[in-house]
Amino acid sequence: MFICRRLLFQFALLILAPLSVSASAAVQQTTEKVGEILKSYYPRIEYQQINTTPIAGIYEIIAENNEVVYFAPASGHMFFGEIWSPDRKNLTRETKSRLMAEKISLFPLDKAIKIGNGPHQVIEVTDPDCPFCRQGSAYFAGRDDITRYVFLFPLDRLHPKAEAKARYILSSPDPEEAYEAVFAGDFDEQPLPEFKDNGILDLHRNIAKKVGVTGTPQYWIDGQHINGFNPQMVEQILGKQ
């Protein structure tokens, strides 16, 4: 999986081995009760969901912006990171993908750059100068079984020239043609043609922020969310071509 992220530093706690906690040491409680305890320790926290985890006494908290944190009501500790199952499944990532998949209805497809006319739907949130976005673009250009809906979300701190490229693409009389040229690197060394900005990039950015995008690329393939360019996961959904 390959992804460009807005946040340059992250804290992670990786749980690789199965944890065994007896019921007497950590009794599972109702999520309503856990919410009360959570608020008593962290009164300012805003959360959307509280879910159980495979680890007794540890609860998954879906906070603002789909941030996933974990809480131990018995001690009041909160921690950030990832939980992995003994069969090497990243349970935290699965939760985040599920939450992102549920937001697919927030994309107004008539405002996207539409490419192709295949039976499978691919929604992309992408950055013109993100190398992994360009890899994904080249990969999807080689498939004729998809219809792509592209939303641009330049990450200014990582790619300072990406915003101008995104505005050029979306302001072009033929956004698909301009998209292909930019993502092929045609304007990496030479200046962009003159254009009049139509402001559509601002709409794309607002949509991505509303969905909770913080890094690129992001894909929704037939309704399933994939974080970063991962051709193996794509082909699990679409099959090989």
Biotite code that builds the C-alpha atoms (Angstrom):
import biotite.structure as struc

atoms = struc.array([
    struc.Atom([0.000, 0.000, 0.000], chain_id="A", res_id=1, res_name="MET", atom_name="CA", element="C"),
    struc.Atom([1.336, 3.409, -0.953], chain_id="A", res_id=2, res_name="PHE", atom_name="CA", element="C"),
    struc.Atom([-0.030, 6.731, 0.292], chain_id="A", res_id=3, res_name="ILE", atom_name="CA", element="C"),
    struc.Atom([1.034, 10.375, 0.630], chain_id="A", res_id=4, res_name="CYS", atom_name="CA", element="C"),
    struc.Atom([-0.076, 11.761, 3.982], chain_id="A", res_id=5, res_name="ARG", atom_name="CA", element="C"),
    struc.Atom([-0.784, 15.291, 5.172], chain_id="A", res_id=6, res_name="ARG", atom_name="CA", element="C"),
    struc.Atom([0.538, 14.443, 8.661], chain_id="A", res_id=7, res_name="LEU", atom_name="CA", element="C"),
    struc.Atom([4.287, 13.987, 8.664], chain_id="A", res_id=8, res_name="LEU", atom_name="CA", element="C"),
    struc.Atom([4.558, 12.469, 12.134], chain_id="A", res_id=9, res_name="PHE", atom_name="CA", element="C"),
    struc.Atom([2.280, 9.854, 13.668], chain_id="A", res_id=10, res_name="GLN", atom_name="CA", element="C"),
    struc.Atom([2.303, 7.933, 16.908], chain_id="A", res_id=11, res_name="PHE", atom_name="CA", element="C"),
    struc.Atom([1.606, 4.224, 16.639], chain_id="A", res_id=12, res_name="ALA", atom_name="CA", element="C"),
    struc.Atom([1.262, 1.366, 19.070], chain_id="A", res_id=13, res_name="LEU", atom_name="CA", element="C"),
    struc.Atom([1.486, -1.964, 17.280], chain_id="A", res_id=14, res_name="LEU", atom_name="CA", element="C"),
    struc.Atom([-0.041, -4.973, 18.981], chain_id="A", res_id=15, res_name="ILE", atom_name="CA", element="C"),
    struc.Atom([1.284, -8.013, 17.131], chain_id="A", res_id=16, res_name="LEU", atom_name="CA", element="C"),
    struc.Atom([0.685, -10.855, 19.560], chain_id="A", res_id=17, res_name="ALA", atom_name="CA", element="C"),
    struc.Atom([-2.642, -12.111, 20.899], chain_id="A", res_id=18, res_name="PRO", atom_name="CA", element="C"),
    struc.Atom([-3.478, -10.751, 24.340], chain_id="A", res_id=19, res_name="LEU", atom_name="CA", element="C"),
    struc.Atom([-5.170, -12.889, 26.967], chain_id="A", res_id=20, res_name="SER", atom_name="CA", element="C"),
    struc.Atom([-7.139, -11.086, 29.665], chain_id="A", res_id=21, res_name="VAL", atom_name="CA", element="C"),
    struc.Atom([-9.359, -12.959, 32.074], chain_id="A", res_id=22, res_name="SER", atom_name="CA", element="C"),
    struc.Atom([-12.949, -11.892, 32.580], chain_id="A", res_id=23, res_name="ALA", atom_name="CA", element="C"),
    struc.Atom([-12.239, -11.233, 36.253], chain_id="A", res_id=24, res_name="SER", atom_name="CA", element="C"),
    struc.Atom([-9.429, -8.835, 35.344], chain_id="A", res_id=25, res_name="ALA", atom_name="CA", element="C"),
    struc.Atom([-11.405, -6.865, 32.745], chain_id="A", res_id=26, res_name="ALA", atom_name="CA", element="C"),
    struc.Atom([-15.161, -7.264, 32.693], chain_id="A", res_id=27, res_name="VAL", atom_name="CA", element="C"),
    struc.Atom([-16.885, -6.238, 29.479], chain_id="A", res_id=28, res_name="GLN", atom_name="CA", element="C"),
    struc.Atom([-19.354, -3.411, 30.081], chain_id="A", res_id=29, res_name="GLN", atom_name="CA", element="C"),
    struc.Atom([-22.186, -1.911, 28.074], chain_id="A", res_id=30, res_name="THR", atom_name="CA", element="C"),
    struc.Atom([-21.113, 0.720, 25.593], chain_id="A", res_id=31, res_name="THR", atom_name="CA", element="C"),
    struc.Atom([-23.446, 3.189, 27.325], chain_id="A", res_id=32, res_name="GLU", atom_name="CA", element="C"),
    struc.Atom([-21.586, 2.691, 30.597], chain_id="A", res_id=33, res_name="LYS", atom_name="CA", element="C"),
    struc.Atom([-18.241, 2.963, 28.838], chain_id="A", res_id=34, res_name="VAL", atom_name="CA", element="C"),
    struc.Atom([-19.393, 6.262, 27.354], chain_id="A", res_id=35, res_name="GLY", atom_name="CA", element="C"),
    struc.Atom([-20.193, 7.593, 30.822], chain_id="A", res_id=36, res_name="GLU", atom_name="CA", element="C"),
    struc.Atom([-16.771, 6.573, 32.134], chain_id="A", res_id=37, res_name="ILE", atom_name="CA", element="C"),
    struc.Atom([-15.050, 8.021, 29.067], chain_id="A", res_id=38, res_name="LEU", atom_name="CA", element="C"),
    struc.Atom([-16.745, 11.378, 29.597], chain_id="A", res_id=39, res_name="LYS", atom_name="CA", element="C"),
    struc.Atom([-15.791, 11.370, 33.280], chain_id="A", res_id=40, res_name="SER", atom_name="CA", element="C"),
    struc.Atom([-12.109, 11.097, 32.363], chain_id="A", res_id=41, res_name="TYR", atom_name="CA", element="C"),
    struc.Atom([-12.188, 13.140, 29.154], chain_id="A", res_id=42, res_name="TYR", atom_name="CA", element="C"),
    struc.Atom([-15.165, 15.517, 29.372], chain_id="A", res_id=43, res_name="PRO", atom_name="CA", element="C"),
    struc.Atom([-14.241, 17.415, 26.197], chain_id="A", res_id=44, res_name="ARG", atom_name="CA", element="C"),
    struc.Atom([-14.009, 14.391, 23.931], chain_id="A", res_id=45, res_name="ILE", atom_name="CA", element="C"),
    struc.Atom([-16.563, 14.132, 21.120], chain_id="A", res_id=46, res_name="GLU", atom_name="CA", element="C"),
    struc.Atom([-17.179, 10.659, 19.758], chain_id="A", res_id=47, res_name="TYR", atom_name="CA", element="C"),
    struc.Atom([-19.455, 8.991, 17.227], chain_id="A", res_id=48, res_name="GLN", atom_name="CA", element="C"),
    struc.Atom([-19.331, 5.333, 18.289], chain_id="A", res_id=49, res_name="GLN", atom_name="CA", element="C"),
    struc.Atom([-18.070, 3.030, 21.017], chain_id="A", res_id=50, res_name="ILE", atom_name="CA", element="C"),
    struc.Atom([-17.406, -0.554, 19.975], chain_id="A", res_id=51, res_name="ASN", atom_name="CA", element="C"),
    struc.Atom([-16.026, -3.622, 21.693], chain_id="A", res_id=52, res_name="THR", atom_name="CA", element="C"),
    struc.Atom([-12.719, -5.130, 20.589], chain_id="A", res_id=53, res_name="THR", atom_name="CA", element="C"),
    struc.Atom([-11.375, -8.697, 20.753], chain_id="A", res_id=54, res_name="PRO", atom_name="CA", element="C"),
    struc.Atom([-9.357, -7.621, 23.795], chain_id="A", res_id=55, res_name="ILE", atom_name="CA", element="C"),
    struc.Atom([-11.397, -7.792, 26.991], chain_id="A", res_id=56, res_name="ALA", atom_name="CA", element="C"),
    struc.Atom([-11.640, -4.439, 28.736], chain_id="A", res_id=57, res_name="GLY", atom_name="CA", element="C"),
    struc.Atom([-10.453, -2.431, 25.712], chain_id="A", res_id=58, res_name="ILE", atom_name="CA", element="C"),
    struc.Atom([-12.964, -0.428, 23.668], chain_id="A", res_id=59, res_name="TYR", atom_name="CA", element="C"),
    struc.Atom([-12.723, 1.171, 20.259], chain_id="A", res_id=60, res_name="GLU", atom_name="CA", element="C"),
    struc.Atom([-13.705, 4.841, 20.219], chain_id="A", res_id=61, res_name="ILE", atom_name="CA", element="C"),
    struc.Atom([-14.628, 6.502, 16.921], chain_id="A", res_id=62, res_name="ILE", atom_name="CA", element="C"),
    struc.Atom([-13.808, 10.139, 17.599], chain_id="A", res_id=63, res_name="ALA", atom_name="CA", element="C"),
    struc.Atom([-14.093, 13.233, 15.433], chain_id="A", res_id=64, res_name="GLU", atom_name="CA", element="C"),
    struc.Atom([-12.885, 13.013, 11.814], chain_id="A", res_id=65, res_name="ASN", atom_name="CA", element="C"),
    struc.Atom([-13.120, 9.205, 12.006], chain_id="A", res_id=66, res_name="ASN", atom_name="CA", element="C"),
    struc.Atom([-10.089, 9.043, 14.305], chain_id="A", res_id=67, res_name="GLU", atom_name="CA", element="C"),
    struc.Atom([-9.869, 5.623, 15.961], chain_id="A", res_id=68, res_name="VAL", atom_name="CA", element="C"),
    struc.Atom([-8.583, 5.502, 19.538], chain_id="A", res_id=69, res_name="VAL", atom_name="CA", element="C"),
    struc.Atom([-8.806, 2.900, 22.294], chain_id="A", res_id=70, res_name="TYR", atom_name="CA", element="C"),
    struc.Atom([-9.986, 3.226, 25.875], chain_id="A", res_id=71, res_name="PHE", atom_name="CA", element="C"),
    struc.Atom([-9.634, 1.099, 28.998], chain_id="A", res_id=72, res_name="ALA", atom_name="CA", element="C"),
    struc.Atom([-12.465, 2.149, 31.353], chain_id="A", res_id=73, res_name="PRO", atom_name="CA", element="C"),
    struc.Atom([-11.051, 0.159, 34.271], chain_id="A", res_id=74, res_name="ALA", atom_name="CA", element="C"),
    struc.Atom([-8.008, 2.440, 34.447], chain_id="A", res_id=75, res_name="SER", atom_name="CA", element="C"),
    struc.Atom([-9.050, 5.444, 32.389], chain_id="A", res_id=76, res_name="GLY", atom_name="CA", element="C"),
    struc.Atom([-6.166, 5.052, 29.954], chain_id="A", res_id=77, res_name="HIS", atom_name="CA", element="C"),
    struc.Atom([-6.618, 6.103, 26.334], chain_id="A", res_id=78, res_name="MET", atom_name="CA", element="C"),
    struc.Atom([-4.150, 5.069, 23.653], chain_id="A", res_id=79, res_name="PHE", atom_name="CA", element="C"),
    struc.Atom([-3.573, 5.463, 19.938], chain_id="A", res_id=80, res_name="PHE", atom_name="CA", element="C"),
    struc.Atom([-2.254, 2.965, 17.434], chain_id="A", res_id=81, res_name="GLY", atom_name="CA", element="C"),
    struc.Atom([-3.272, -0.231, 15.700], chain_id="A", res_id=82, res_name="GLU", atom_name="CA", element="C"),
    struc.Atom([-4.661, -3.547, 16.872], chain_id="A", res_id=83, res_name="ILE", atom_name="CA", element="C"),
    struc.Atom([-3.731, -6.631, 14.884], chain_id="A", res_id=84, res_name="TRP", atom_name="CA", element="C"),
    struc.Atom([-5.386, -10.008, 15.190], chain_id="A", res_id=85, res_name="SER", atom_name="CA", element="C"),
    struc.Atom([-3.370, -13.232, 15.638], chain_id="A", res_id=86, res_name="PRO", atom_name="CA", element="C"),
    struc.Atom([-3.989, -14.033, 11.958], chain_id="A", res_id=87, res_name="ASP", atom_name="CA", element="C"),
    struc.Atom([-2.278, -10.741, 11.027], chain_id="A", res_id=88, res_name="ARG", atom_name="CA", element="C"),
    struc.Atom([-5.360, -8.706, 10.157], chain_id="A", res_id=89, res_name="LYS", atom_name="CA", element="C"),
    struc.Atom([-5.089, -4.998, 10.873], chain_id="A", res_id=90, res_name="ASN", atom_name="CA", element="C"),
    struc.Atom([-8.361, -4.467, 12.724], chain_id="A", res_id=91, res_name="LEU", atom_name="CA", element="C"),
    struc.Atom([-7.839, -0.731, 13.066], chain_id="A", res_id=92, res_name="THR", atom_name="CA", element="C"),
    struc.Atom([-7.394, -0.320, 9.328], chain_id="A", res_id=93, res_name="ARG", atom_name="CA", element="C"),
    struc.Atom([-10.514, -2.395, 8.692], chain_id="A", res_id=94, res_name="GLU", atom_name="CA", element="C"),
    struc.Atom([-12.521, -0.092, 10.948], chain_id="A", res_id=95, res_name="THR", atom_name="CA", element="C"),
    struc.Atom([-11.218, 3.014, 9.199], chain_id="A", res_id=96, res_name="LYS", atom_name="CA", element="C"),
    struc.Atom([-11.992, 1.550, 5.769], chain_id="A", res_id=97, res_name="SER", atom_name="CA", element="C"),
    struc.Atom([-15.524, 0.685, 6.879], chain_id="A", res_id=98, res_name="ARG", atom_name="CA", element="C"),
    struc.Atom([-16.081, 4.224, 8.123], chain_id="A", res_id=99, res_name="LEU", atom_name="CA", element="C"),
    struc.Atom([-14.750, 5.704, 4.900], chain_id="A", res_id=100, res_name="MET", atom_name="CA", element="C"),
    struc.Atom([-16.856, 3.353, 2.775], chain_id="A", res_id=101, res_name="ALA", atom_name="CA", element="C"),
    struc.Atom([-19.960, 4.607, 4.537], chain_id="A", res_id=102, res_name="GLU", atom_name="CA", element="C"),
    struc.Atom([-19.206, 8.137, 3.291], chain_id="A", res_id=103, res_name="LYS", atom_name="CA", element="C"),
    struc.Atom([-19.382, 7.350, -0.402], chain_id="A", res_id=104, res_name="ILE", atom_name="CA", element="C"),
    struc.Atom([-22.722, 9.152, -0.685], chain_id="A", res_id=105, res_name="SER", atom_name="CA", element="C"),
    struc.Atom([-20.952, 12.439, 0.127], chain_id="A", res_id=106, res_name="LEU", atom_name="CA", element="C"),
    struc.Atom([-19.313, 12.493, -3.309], chain_id="A", res_id=107, res_name="PHE", atom_name="CA", element="C"),
    struc.Atom([-21.286, 14.471, -5.931], chain_id="A", res_id=108, res_name="PRO", atom_name="CA", element="C"),
    struc.Atom([-20.197, 12.497, -8.972], chain_id="A", res_id=109, res_name="LEU", atom_name="CA", element="C"),
    struc.Atom([-21.377, 15.172, -11.391], chain_id="A", res_id=110, res_name="ASP", atom_name="CA", element="C"),
    struc.Atom([-18.612, 17.427, -9.997], chain_id="A", res_id=111, res_name="LYS", atom_name="CA", element="C"),
    struc.Atom([-15.838, 14.889, -10.641], chain_id="A", res_id=112, res_name="ALA", atom_name="CA", element="C"),
    struc.Atom([-13.598, 14.354, -13.646], chain_id="A", res_id=113, res_name="ILE", atom_name="CA", element="C"),
    struc.Atom([-15.193, 11.362, -15.361], chain_id="A", res_id=114, res_name="LYS", atom_name="CA", element="C"),
    struc.Atom([-12.893, 8.950, -17.180], chain_id="A", res_id=115, res_name="ILE", atom_name="CA", element="C"),
    struc.Atom([-13.989, 5.753, -18.893], chain_id="A", res_id=116, res_name="GLY", atom_name="CA", element="C"),
    struc.Atom([-17.313, 4.001, -19.234], chain_id="A", res_id=117, res_name="ASN", atom_name="CA", element="C"),
    struc.Atom([-16.846, 0.546, -17.695], chain_id="A", res_id=118, res_name="GLY", atom_name="CA", element="C"),
    struc.Atom([-19.278, -1.334, -15.448], chain_id="A", res_id=119, res_name="PRO", atom_name="CA", element="C"),
    struc.Atom([-17.239, -0.919, -12.246], chain_id="A", res_id=120, res_name="HIS", atom_name="CA", element="C"),
    struc.Atom([-17.186, 2.372, -10.349], chain_id="A", res_id=121, res_name="GLN", atom_name="CA", element="C"),
    struc.Atom([-13.938, 3.853, -9.034], chain_id="A", res_id=122, res_name="VAL", atom_name="CA", element="C"),
    struc.Atom([-13.936, 7.094, -7.053], chain_id="A", res_id=123, res_name="ILE", atom_name="CA", element="C"),
    struc.Atom([-10.489, 8.610, -6.599], chain_id="A", res_id=124, res_name="GLU", atom_name="CA", element="C"),
    struc.Atom([-9.205, 11.383, -4.341], chain_id="A", res_id=125, res_name="VAL", atom_name="CA", element="C"),
    struc.Atom([-5.803, 12.238, -5.684], chain_id="A", res_id=126, res_name="THR", atom_name="CA", element="C"),
    struc.Atom([-2.945, 14.762, -5.784], chain_id="A", res_id=127, res_name="ASP", atom_name="CA", element="C"),
    struc.Atom([-1.297, 15.681, -9.116], chain_id="A", res_id=128, res_name="PRO", atom_name="CA", element="C"),
    struc.Atom([2.231, 15.489, -7.664], chain_id="A", res_id=129, res_name="ASP", atom_name="CA", element="C"),
    struc.Atom([1.797, 12.479, -5.379], chain_id="A", res_id=130, res_name="CYS", atom_name="CA", element="C"),
    struc.Atom([3.954, 9.671, -6.860], chain_id="A", res_id=131, res_name="PRO", atom_name="CA", element="C"),
    struc.Atom([1.599, 6.970, -5.568], chain_id="A", res_id=132, res_name="PHE", atom_name="CA", element="C"),
    struc.Atom([-1.369, 8.795, -7.095], chain_id="A", res_id=133, res_name="CYS", atom_name="CA", element="C"),
    struc.Atom([0.429, 8.773, -10.426], chain_id="A", res_id=134, res_name="ARG", atom_name="CA", element="C"),
    struc.Atom([1.101, 5.057, -10.109], chain_id="A", res_id=135, res_name="GLN", atom_name="CA", element="C"),
    struc.Atom([-2.585, 4.489, -9.418], chain_id="A", res_id=136, res_name="GLY", atom_name="CA", element="C"),
    struc.Atom([-3.581, 6.685, -12.338], chain_id="A", res_id=137, res_name="SER", atom_name="CA", element="C"),
    struc.Atom([-1.343, 4.732, -14.732], chain_id="A", res_id=138, res_name="ALA", atom_name="CA", element="C"),
    struc.Atom([-2.729, 1.448, -13.408], chain_id="A", res_id=139, res_name="TYR", atom_name="CA", element="C"),
    struc.Atom([-6.374, 2.424, -13.816], chain_id="A", res_id=140, res_name="PHE", atom_name="CA", element="C"),
    struc.Atom([-5.691, 3.893, -17.266], chain_id="A", res_id=141, res_name="ALA", atom_name="CA", element="C"),
    struc.Atom([-4.826, 0.348, -18.321], chain_id="A", res_id=142, res_name="GLY", atom_name="CA", element="C"),
    struc.Atom([-8.257, -1.030, -17.397], chain_id="A", res_id=143, res_name="ARG", atom_name="CA", element="C"),
    struc.Atom([-11.298, -0.768, -19.651], chain_id="A", res_id=144, res_name="ASP", atom_name="CA", element="C"),
    struc.Atom([-13.774, -2.229, -17.164], chain_id="A", res_id=145, res_name="ASP", atom_name="CA", element="C"),
    struc.Atom([-14.128, 0.850, -14.934], chain_id="A", res_id=146, res_name="ILE", atom_name="CA", element="C"),
    struc.Atom([-15.681, 4.297, -14.818], chain_id="A", res_id=147, res_name="THR", atom_name="CA", element="C"),
    struc.Atom([-13.489, 6.659, -12.822], chain_id="A", res_id=148, res_name="ARG", atom_name="CA", element="C"),
    struc.Atom([-14.677, 9.712, -10.897], chain_id="A", res_id=149, res_name="TYR", atom_name="CA", element="C"),
    struc.Atom([-11.656, 11.802, -9.939], chain_id="A", res_id=150, res_name="VAL", atom_name="CA", element="C"),
    struc.Atom([-11.569, 14.440, -7.194], chain_id="A", res_id=151, res_name="PHE", atom_name="CA", element="C"),
    struc.Atom([-8.408, 16.494, -6.727], chain_id="A", res_id=152, res_name="LEU", atom_name="CA", element="C"),
    struc.Atom([-6.958, 17.152, -3.288], chain_id="A", res_id=153, res_name="PHE", atom_name="CA", element="C"),
    struc.Atom([-3.426, 18.617, -3.492], chain_id="A", res_id=154, res_name="PRO", atom_name="CA", element="C"),
    struc.Atom([-1.362, 18.319, -0.318], chain_id="A", res_id=155, res_name="LEU", atom_name="CA", element="C"),
    struc.Atom([0.275, 21.723, -0.253], chain_id="A", res_id=156, res_name="ASP", atom_name="CA", element="C"),
    struc.Atom([2.910, 21.033, 2.397], chain_id="A", res_id=157, res_name="ARG", atom_name="CA", element="C"),
    struc.Atom([4.196, 17.971, 0.572], chain_id="A", res_id=158, res_name="LEU", atom_name="CA", element="C"),
    struc.Atom([3.698, 19.147, -3.013], chain_id="A", res_id=159, res_name="HIS", atom_name="CA", element="C"),
    struc.Atom([3.788, 22.967, -3.285], chain_id="A", res_id=160, res_name="PRO", atom_name="CA", element="C"),
    struc.Atom([3.212, 22.971, -7.070], chain_id="A", res_id=161, res_name="LYS", atom_name="CA", element="C"),
    struc.Atom([0.245, 20.603, -6.981], chain_id="A", res_id=162, res_name="ALA", atom_name="CA", element="C"),
    struc.Atom([-2.421, 23.223, -6.310], chain_id="A", res_id=163, res_name="GLU", atom_name="CA", element="C"),
    struc.Atom([-1.690, 25.135, -9.509], chain_id="A", res_id=164, res_name="ALA", atom_name="CA", element="C"),
    struc.Atom([-1.748, 21.892, -11.488], chain_id="A", res_id=165, res_name="LYS", atom_name="CA", element="C"),
    struc.Atom([-5.057, 20.900, -9.923], chain_id="A", res_id=166, res_name="ALA", atom_name="CA", element="C"),
    struc.Atom([-6.601, 24.291, -10.711], chain_id="A", res_id=167, res_name="ARG", atom_name="CA", element="C"),
    struc.Atom([-5.348, 24.037, -14.291], chain_id="A", res_id=168, res_name="TYR", atom_name="CA", element="C"),
    struc.Atom([-6.893, 20.592, -14.731], chain_id="A", res_id=169, res_name="ILE", atom_name="CA", element="C"),
    struc.Atom([-10.282, 21.554, -13.350], chain_id="A", res_id=170, res_name="LEU", atom_name="CA", element="C"),
    struc.Atom([-10.394, 24.865, -15.248], chain_id="A", res_id=171, res_name="SER", atom_name="CA", element="C"),
    struc.Atom([-9.509, 23.276, -18.575], chain_id="A", res_id=172, res_name="SER", atom_name="CA", element="C"),
    struc.Atom([-12.120, 22.978, -21.359], chain_id="A", res_id=173, res_name="PRO", atom_name="CA", element="C"),
    struc.Atom([-11.239, 19.261, -21.382], chain_id="A", res_id=174, res_name="ASP", atom_name="CA", element="C"),
    struc.Atom([-10.417, 18.275, -17.765], chain_id="A", res_id=175, res_name="PRO", atom_name="CA", element="C"),
    struc.Atom([-9.793, 14.632, -18.692], chain_id="A", res_id=176, res_name="GLU", atom_name="CA", element="C"),
    struc.Atom([-7.170, 15.569, -21.268], chain_id="A", res_id=177, res_name="GLU", atom_name="CA", element="C"),
    struc.Atom([-5.534, 18.041, -18.879], chain_id="A", res_id=178, res_name="ALA", atom_name="CA", element="C"),
    struc.Atom([-5.574, 15.423, -16.104], chain_id="A", res_id=179, res_name="TYR", atom_name="CA", element="C"),
    struc.Atom([-3.797, 12.886, -18.298], chain_id="A", res_id=180, res_name="GLU", atom_name="CA", element="C"),
    struc.Atom([-1.147, 15.418, -19.312], chain_id="A", res_id=181, res_name="ALA", atom_name="CA", element="C"),
    struc.Atom([-0.436, 16.561, -15.754], chain_id="A", res_id=182, res_name="VAL", atom_name="CA", element="C"),
    struc.Atom([-0.335, 13.048, -14.308], chain_id="A", res_id=183, res_name="PHE", atom_name="CA", element="C"),
    struc.Atom([1.994, 11.983, -17.129], chain_id="A", res_id=184, res_name="ALA", atom_name="CA", element="C"),
    struc.Atom([4.441, 14.652, -15.930], chain_id="A", res_id=185, res_name="GLY", atom_name="CA", element="C"),
    struc.Atom([4.115, 16.969, -18.937], chain_id="A", res_id=186, res_name="ASP", atom_name="CA", element="C"),
    struc.Atom([4.279, 20.071, -16.738], chain_id="A", res_id=187, res_name="PHE", atom_name="CA", element="C"),
    struc.Atom([6.831, 18.942, -14.183], chain_id="A", res_id=188, res_name="ASP", atom_name="CA", element="C"),
    struc.Atom([9.639, 20.820, -15.924], chain_id="A", res_id=189, res_name="GLU", atom_name="CA", element="C"),
    struc.Atom([7.740, 23.338, -18.045], chain_id="A", res_id=190, res_name="GLN", atom_name="CA", element="C"),
    struc.Atom([5.220, 25.977, -16.959], chain_id="A", res_id=191, res_name="PRO", atom_name="CA", element="C"),
    struc.Atom([1.497, 25.404, -17.099], chain_id="A", res_id=192, res_name="LEU", atom_name="CA", element="C"),
    struc.Atom([-0.452, 27.031, -19.925], chain_id="A", res_id=193, res_name="PRO", atom_name="CA", element="C"),
    struc.Atom([-2.334, 30.164, -18.964], chain_id="A", res_id=194, res_name="GLU", atom_name="CA", element="C"),
    struc.Atom([-5.805, 29.492, -17.620], chain_id="A", res_id=195, res_name="PHE", atom_name="CA", element="C"),
    struc.Atom([-8.660, 31.201, -15.801], chain_id="A", res_id=196, res_name="LYS", atom_name="CA", element="C"),
    struc.Atom([-9.403, 29.518, -12.485], chain_id="A", res_id=197, res_name="ASP", atom_name="CA", element="C"),
    struc.Atom([-13.051, 28.465, -12.180], chain_id="A", res_id=198, res_name="ASN", atom_name="CA", element="C"),
    struc.Atom([-12.882, 27.682, -8.437], chain_id="A", res_id=199, res_name="GLY", atom_name="CA", element="C"),
    struc.Atom([-13.865, 24.016, -8.751], chain_id="A", res_id=200, res_name="ILE", atom_name="CA", element="C"),
    struc.Atom([-10.772, 22.926, -6.813], chain_id="A", res_id=201, res_name="LEU", atom_name="CA", element="C"),
    struc.Atom([-12.195, 24.636, -3.731], chain_id="A", res_id=202, res_name="ASP", atom_name="CA", element="C"),
    struc.Atom([-15.300, 22.475, -4.075], chain_id="A", res_id=203, res_name="LEU", atom_name="CA", element="C"),
    struc.Atom([-13.193, 19.313, -4.462], chain_id="A", res_id=204, res_name="HIS", atom_name="CA", element="C"),
    struc.Atom([-11.180, 20.196, -1.366], chain_id="A", res_id=205, res_name="ARG", atom_name="CA", element="C"),
    struc.Atom([-14.288, 20.815, 0.703], chain_id="A", res_id=206, res_name="ASN", atom_name="CA", element="C"),
    struc.Atom([-15.748, 17.472, -0.370], chain_id="A", res_id=207, res_name="ILE", atom_name="CA", element="C"),
    struc.Atom([-12.548, 15.618, 0.548], chain_id="A", res_id=208, res_name="ALA", atom_name="CA", element="C"),
    struc.Atom([-12.371, 17.327, 3.944], chain_id="A", res_id=209, res_name="LYS", atom_name="CA", element="C"),
    struc.Atom([-16.024, 16.519, 4.627], chain_id="A", res_id=210, res_name="LYS", atom_name="CA", element="C"),
    struc.Atom([-15.343, 12.865, 3.852], chain_id="A", res_id=211, res_name="VAL", atom_name="CA", element="C"),
    struc.Atom([-12.336, 12.927, 6.192], chain_id="A", res_id=212, res_name="GLY", atom_name="CA", element="C"),
    struc.Atom([-9.504, 12.548, 3.693], chain_id="A", res_id=213, res_name="VAL", atom_name="CA", element="C"),
    struc.Atom([-6.075, 13.405, 5.107], chain_id="A", res_id=214, res_name="THR", atom_name="CA", element="C"),
    struc.Atom([-3.815, 11.631, 2.604], chain_id="A", res_id=215, res_name="GLY", atom_name="CA", element="C"),
    struc.Atom([-3.744, 10.566, -1.013], chain_id="A", res_id=216, res_name="THR", atom_name="CA", element="C"),
    struc.Atom([-4.556, 8.495, -2.929], chain_id="A", res_id=217, res_name="PRO", atom_name="CA", element="C"),
    struc.Atom([-7.881, 7.227, -1.630], chain_id="A", res_id=218, res_name="GLN", atom_name="CA", element="C"),
    struc.Atom([-10.154, 4.924, -3.625], chain_id="A", res_id=219, res_name="TYR", atom_name="CA", element="C"),
    struc.Atom([-13.736, 3.720, -3.388], chain_id="A", res_id=220, res_name="TRP", atom_name="CA", element="C"),
    struc.Atom([-14.056, 0.704, -5.693], chain_id="A", res_id=221, res_name="ILE", atom_name="CA", element="C"),
    struc.Atom([-17.582, -0.607, -6.124], chain_id="A", res_id=222, res_name="ASP", atom_name="CA", element="C"),
    struc.Atom([-18.297, 0.879, -2.712], chain_id="A", res_id=223, res_name="GLY", atom_name="CA", element="C"),
    struc.Atom([-15.260, -0.595, -0.924], chain_id="A", res_id=224, res_name="GLN", atom_name="CA", element="C"),
    struc.Atom([-12.643, 1.799, 0.408], chain_id="A", res_id=225, res_name="HIS", atom_name="CA", element="C"),
    struc.Atom([-8.906, 1.342, -0.171], chain_id="A", res_id=226, res_name="ILE", atom_name="CA", element="C"),
    struc.Atom([-6.420, 3.613, 1.579], chain_id="A", res_id=227, res_name="ASN", atom_name="CA", element="C"),
    struc.Atom([-3.434, 4.176, -0.719], chain_id="A", res_id=228, res_name="GLY", atom_name="CA", element="C"),
    struc.Atom([-2.492, 2.531, -3.988], chain_id="A", res_id=229, res_name="PHE", atom_name="CA", element="C"),
    struc.Atom([-2.633, -1.226, -3.470], chain_id="A", res_id=230, res_name="ASN", atom_name="CA", element="C"),
    struc.Atom([-3.068, -3.120, -6.762], chain_id="A", res_id=231, res_name="PRO", atom_name="CA", element="C"),
    struc.Atom([-3.448, -6.450, -4.977], chain_id="A", res_id=232, res_name="GLN", atom_name="CA", element="C"),
    struc.Atom([-6.448, -5.178, -3.028], chain_id="A", res_id=233, res_name="MET", atom_name="CA", element="C"),
    struc.Atom([-7.889, -3.574, -6.158], chain_id="A", res_id=234, res_name="VAL", atom_name="CA", element="C"),
    struc.Atom([-7.702, -6.888, -7.996], chain_id="A", res_id=235, res_name="GLU", atom_name="CA", element="C"),
    struc.Atom([-9.372, -8.674, -5.120], chain_id="A", res_id=236, res_name="GLN", atom_name="CA", element="C"),
    struc.Atom([-12.404, -6.498, -5.873], chain_id="A", res_id=237, res_name="ILE", atom_name="CA", element="C"),
    struc.Atom([-12.203, -6.133, -9.656], chain_id="A", res_id=238, res_name="LEU", atom_name="CA", element="C"),
    struc.Atom([-10.203, -9.189, -10.640], chain_id="A", res_id=239, res_name="GLY", atom_name="CA", element="C"),
    struc.Atom([-7.193, -9.095, -12.921], chain_id="A", res_id=240, res_name="LYS", atom_name="CA", element="C"),
    struc.Atom([-7.332, -7.835, -16.466], chain_id="A", res_id=241, res_name="GLN", atom_name="CA", element="C"),
])
